[in-house]
Amino acid sequence: MHQRKIDIKSRDMTRLDAYRDDLRRHPRLTYLFVELTDRCNLNCLHCGSRCEQGRGTFLDTGLLLRTLDEVAQDFEPRSVMICLTGGEPLLHPGFDSIVNRINTLGFPWGMTSNGTLIDANRAARLREQQLTSLTLSLDGLRESHEALRQVPGSFDRTVAAVHHLNTVGIPVQITTVIHKGNFGELDAVYAFLCQLGIASWRVINLEPIGRALDNRELLLDRAQFTALLDFIREKRFAADTPMDVRFGCSHYLSYDYEHEVRDNYFLCGSGIYVGSILCNGDIYSCLDIERRPELVQGNIARDRFSDVWHNRFQAFRTDRSEACAECRHCAEKSFCRGDAAHTWDYENNSPLFCLMRKDDIYRVPNQS
């Protein structure tokens, strides 16, 4: 890589590290994720939350409405994006009343969904409800998508949802999880999404969390992962690209790829600008983080969210890399700081994923 490019990236990431330290001292709630339920109508092999069909918990509607009122009192609503997720958030029986309260209070809101429950009527209603951001999951072409999602017909229903949403003018971002089973479809999926009129494609790797730990043979190897990044970079810099293609927010990607496969440099926002409410009312950080009792910061049934946000979350506002011998000796430690909180091994104090390793990028301990 040209030395000037390295120098520019080093300068930018050094400034970002100082900004990260400032956020740790003065956290700024920007995204509040609300897990409306851990129930789902699919049964995905890679689900980080191990959601299941026909089983799960719905977040208490009254409790959430009270909490939204408190958050609106304690923060500037226009500066906090409410992100509704699950499981499948549209399964929640109080979905419409929750969205109505979000709008009344002045929060912008978005949603992640598998799309299979969005028909023409639902799409029109979401438009009326001022949905500003919608991410749908499409994990390959029909066969590979349904192999991962384990529900026949789910591919066509998600594609139909895209058409319904396009009709009412709601922009859709597609997220695709890349694993060994669909790695060979990158170009075909790209072409298909361009035909669908998708404006933004978020491409991520299968993570060693949740149900994916039971299917770890699907994890990409180093060569496949770097080939994925090369593919994204090629599409982003192509002159005729009709769609924004980007890698997800996860992981420090080294000098070679930082700020080339997404708009921003890596910064894990867990507990510094990202907070969440789980479907049982627990106050948490990033929803993808392993559910561990010591990482629960409070519960909205007994705690005011703002009190917890300002006075707890210390587990996410310290430098994880200081506890890891491997990290301490890394030349790019200050740009990574232990990588993403959701792929940190809290038992062994080391990252489950690290592109800087010379051997396997994943280091996943065997489950007992």
N, C-alpha and C positions, 0 to 999 in steps of 0.2 A: 504494500500500500504506500502511496506517495506520502513522504514525511510531513508535508504541510497538512494533509488531511488528518494524520495522526495527531499533530499538534493542535489542530482546531478541536478535535474531539476531546482530547485531554483537557484543554482549557474549559470547554463546555461542561464536561462531566465533573470537573473539579468545582465549578460554580454550582452545579446541581447538588453535589455532596454538601456544600455549605447550606443550600436551600433546604435539603433534607434535615439537617441538624436544626435549622430554624423551625421547621414544621414539628419536629419532636418537642421542642420547647413551647411552641404556640400552635397546636393542632387546629386545623380549619375544616370543620365538617363540610364536605362538598357533595358527597354521595351517601345517601342513607338507603341501604338495601333492606327490603322487607320480604322475608320468606313467608308468604301467605300460607303455604302448606308444604309438607313433604310428601304429599300424595301426588301421584302422576297417573296418566292414562297410558304411558309407555313403560318400558322396563329395560332401560339402556345399559349395555354392558360396561360403559365407562362412567356411570353416574357417580359424581364425587360425593353426593349425599345419600347414596344407596336408596333412592326413592323407589316406591313400588306401586303397582296397580291395586286399587281398592283398599289400601291400608295407609294410615298416616294421620297426622294431626292438622287441624285448621287453627290458625291464629285467631284468638278471640276478637271478634269485630269491635265490640264495645271498648275493650282494653286498647286496641290499636287506635281507635278514633280519639280516645282520651290522650294517648301519647302523641298523636299528630298535632292535637291542639297545643300540647305543652311545647313540642319542638317549634311550632310556629311562634309561640310566645318568647322562646329563649334564643332563637336564631332568626336571621332574615330569610323568610321562606323563598324568596326569589333566588337566593344563592345556594339552596340545597336541592339537589335533584333526588326525588324519591324514585327508587327503582324497584318495581314489583316483580317478584320471582317466586320460584318454588323449588321442587315439584313443578307442577303446572299451575300457575297462578289463576287461570280462568276457571279452575275447579272450585275455587273458594265461593261459598254461598253468599258472602257479603261483598263480593268484588265491586259491584256497582256503587254501593253506599260508601265504600272506602275511597273509590276514585272521586266520587262527588265531594267528599270532605277534602281530599287533596286539592281539588280545583278551587273549592270555596276558600281555602286557606292561602292560596296563591303559590303553591309549590309547582314547579315543572315536574313532570313525571314520565317515566319510561317503563318498559316491560321486556322481559325475556320470556320466550314461550317456545313450545315445539310446533305451534301453529295449527295443530290438527283440529282445534275447536273453533277456529276462526272461519265462519261462513260469511256470506254477504251481509247479513243483518248485523253480525258482531263487528265486522269491519266498519260498517257505517256508524255503529254506536261508539266505537273507539275514536272515530274521527270527531264525533260530537263531544266526546269526553276529553278532547284536547290532548290526546296522546302525542308526545313530542319525539319519542325515541322507541323503536321497536326492533328487537333482535330475535330472529328465528333461527333454529338449528336445522341444517341440512348437511348430513355427513356422508356425502358422496352421491353417486347415482343410485337408482332405485334399489338394486340388489344389495349394494354395500351399506346404504343408509338403513335399510330394513334389517339387515343382519346385525347391525349395531343396536338399533332401536327395538328389535324383537317384536314388532307389531306389523302384520301385513296391511298394506294400504296406507301406512303412515306417510310414505313419500308423496303419493298423489295428493293427500289431504293437505300437506304442507305447501306443496306447489300451488294448489288451488287457493290457499290462504294468501299467497303472494299476489295472485291475480286479483283477488277481492280487495286487498290493501292498495294495490296500484290503482284500482278503479276509483277509490275514494281519496286518493292522493296522500296516503301515509307512506313515507319512505321506509324501506325495509333494509336492515343490515342482516346479512346471512353470516352465521358462524359455522365453520366446518372444523371438526376435530379430525386431524390427520393421524392415522395409525398404519400399521403394516398392511392391513386389509384393504385400505383405499388409497394408499400412497401413489399407486400407479395411475390414479384417475385425476390427478391435479389439472392437467390440461383440459380434459373432458368436462370436469366440473366448472372450470373457468369459462369455457365456451357456453355451457348450459346456462350459467348464471347471467352471462352477458345477454343471452337471448331472452331471459326472463325480465330484463330491465333492472337488475339489481344495481344500486348505486355504490354499495359498500360491501366488501367481502372481508370478513375477519377470519384469518386462518390460524389455527392453534394446533399444537401437538397434544396427543394423548398424555395426560399427566398421571404419575404414579400415586393416585389418591383414590379413596372410595372403592367402588366396585372394580375399577381398573386394576387394583391390586390382585384381584382374583383372575385377571386376564392379562397378566403382565407380558405374555408373549406377543401382545399387540403393540408394545412400546417401540418407537422408532429407534434404530441404532444411530450412531454418530453420523455415518455417511448419509443416511436418509434425512436426518434432522438438518444437516447443513445444506443438503440438496433442496430441502423445503425452503430454507431461507434464501438460497440462490434463486429459486423459482419466484418467490415473492418480490425480491429485489429487481429481477428482470421485468416483471409485470409493472412495477411501480415506475420504472424509468423508461418504459417503452413509450414512444411518441403517440401510438394509436390506442392506448389503453382506455376503454370506455368506462371502466369501473375502478374505484379506489380499492386496492388490495393492500392489506396490512397484516402483520403478525400481531397477535394479542399483546396485552400489557405485561404478560408474565416473562420473567427471566432476563438476566443480564446476558447480552449476546456478544460480548467482546468488541474490541476495536473494529473488527472486520465488518460487523453488521449493525452496530448501534447507530440509530438515526438514519438507517438506510432501508429498513423493512417496516418501519412505522414512523409516524410523525415526530414522536418524542423519544428522548432517552429513557432508559429503564429507571423507574422509581416505584417501589412497592408502597402503595398508599394505605396499607392496613393500619388502622388505628391512628393515622395522622391526617388523612382526609376522607377515609372510608370507614363507616360504621354500619352495623346491621342489627336487625331484630329477627331472631329465629322464630319458627312457628310455635314454639312453646313459651315465647315471651322473653327468652334469654337475650341479653344484650351482648353482641359479639363483634368481631372485626370482619374481615372478608369472609363471605359465606363458604368459600371453597376450603377454608382451613379446617383441618381435622377437628372434630368435635371432642374437646378435652375439657374436663371440669375446671382445671386450673386456668383455662383461657376464657371462661365465661366471666364477664365483667359485672353483671347484674341481671335484673329481670324487671320488665316494665310493670309487672304487677305490684312491685314494692319500691322501685327506684325511678326517679325522674331521669330521663335519658340525658339531659344536659349535665346533671351532676356527675353521672358516670363518665360521660365524655370528657369532662374537664379534669376529673380527679382520679381516674383509673387508666386502663389501657397501657400501663407501664411496660407490660410484656412486649408491646409492639412499638414502643417509643425508645427502646434501647438498641444498641448495635448487636444483633445476633451473632455477627461474625466473630466477635471477641471471644465467644465460647467455643469456637471451632478451630482446632489446630490447623486443619487444612486451609481454612480461610485466612488465618493470621499470616500465613506464608505466601499468600497469593499477591502477585504484583499489581493486580487490578482490584484488590479488595475494596478500596475506597469508592469505587464506582458501582460496586455490587452490594456490599454490606450483608452478605449472607443470602443473596438472591430473594426469591419470593417467599412470603410467610406461609403460603398455602402448600409449598413443597419443602418446608423445613421439617427435619426429623427431630421432633421434640423429645424423643427418648435419648437420642445419641448426639444431639447438638451438632448437626451437620446437614447440608442441603441434600435432598433426595435427587436433585437435578443440578448439574453444573457443567456448562459448556467449556469451562477452563480446564477441566480434568484431562489428563493425557490419555486415560483409558476410557472406560465406559462412562457416558455422560449421566447415566442413572446409577444410583447406589441405593437400592431398595432392600432393606433388611427382610429376611424371611419372617413370615407371620407365625406366631406360636399357635 
